[in-house]
Structure formats: structure tokens, C-alpha cells
Amino acid sequence: AISNIPPMPEICEKAAIYFNPFDKVDIAKKIDLLLYDKKLREQLKKESLERHKFFDWGKSAAKLINIFQEIHKDRA
């Protein structure tokens, strides 16, 4: 269960159940769903195992290096 405020939906996509962080009833309902809905938990587990493949520290570092090199090149 995670907040529905950006960037969380963009990060998690279908791998999470979302709640309004300003609505304690909604938070409680989503936690309750996770506690008692085994099928939902299995679905989210499957989605999260797929979603994690999108994130890679090596790729992130390489992208940042490229950005810094472009900035440095433009200023040189």
C-alpha cells in the first residue's frame, strides 16, 4: 500500500495498491484489503517482481553520467 501522490504511481504502476494519504479511512481500507485478500497480494507480488526489472543502479548511474557530460560539454 502506497500513497497515490506522484511520483509513487509512476514508480510503482500496477505493482501497488494506492491510498489517499490524507484520508485515514482510505488508508485503513487499503491495509485491510492487503491483509485479507490473498489473491490481491499474489497479484501485487507478481507485478512488483516484474516492475523491479525497470530499476537498475548501473543504468541510473550511466544516465546521470551522460547528463553531467552533456551539461559540461555545453558549458565548455
C-alpha positions in Angstrom: 0.0 0.0 0.0 1.4 3.3 -1.0 0.4 7.0 -1.4 -1.4 7.9 -4.6 0.5 11.2 -4.8 3.2 11.5 -7.6 5.7 10.1 -8.1 4.6 6.9 -6.4 2.0 5.9 -9.1 4.6 6.5 -11.8 7.2 4.4 -9.9 5.0 1.5 -8.9 2.5 1.4 -11.7 0.4 -1.7 -11.2 2.6 -3.2 -8.5 0.9 -1.4 -5.6 -2.4 -0.6 -4.1 -2.9 3.2 -3.7 -4.4 5.2 -1.0 -5.1 8.9 -0.4 -2.6 9.8 2.3 -4.9 12.5 3.6 -7.8 10.0 4.2 -7.3 7.7 7.2 -10.4 5.7 6.2 -9.0 5.1 2.8 -5.6 4.1 4.2 -7.3 1.6 6.6 -9.4 0.1 3.8 -6.4 -0.5 1.6 -4.4 -2.0 4.5 -7.4 -4.2 5.3 -7.5 -5.3 1.6 -3.9 -6.3 1.8 -4.4 -8.2 5.0 -7.4 -10.2 3.9 -7.2 -10.5 0.1 -4.7 -13.2 -0.7 -5.4 -13.0 -4.4 -4.6 -9.3 -4.4 -1.4 -9.9 -2.5 -0.3 -12.5 -5.1 -1.2 -10.2 -8.0 0.8 -7.3 -6.4 3.7 -9.6 -5.7 3.8 -10.8 -9.4 3.5 -7.2 -10.6 6.3 -6.0 -8.3 8.6 -8.7 -9.4 8.1 -7.5 -13.0 8.3 -3.8 -12.1 11.6 -4.1 -10.2 13.3 -5.0 -13.5 12.8 -1.5 -14.7 15.1 -0.1 -12.0 18.8 -0.7 -12.1 21.5 1.3 -10.3 24.0 0.8 -13.1 21.6 2.2 -15.7 20.7 5.1 -13.4 24.3 6.0 -12.8 25.1 5.8 -16.5 22.2 8.1 -17.4 23.4 10.6 -14.7 26.9 10.5 -16.1 25.6 11.2 -19.6 23.6 14.1 -18.3 26.6 15.6 -16.5 28.8 15.1 -19.5 26.2 16.9 -21.7 26.0 19.8 -19.3 29.8 20.0 -19.1 30.1 19.9 -22.9 27.5 22.6 -23.3 29.4 24.9 -20.9 32.9 24.2 -22.3 
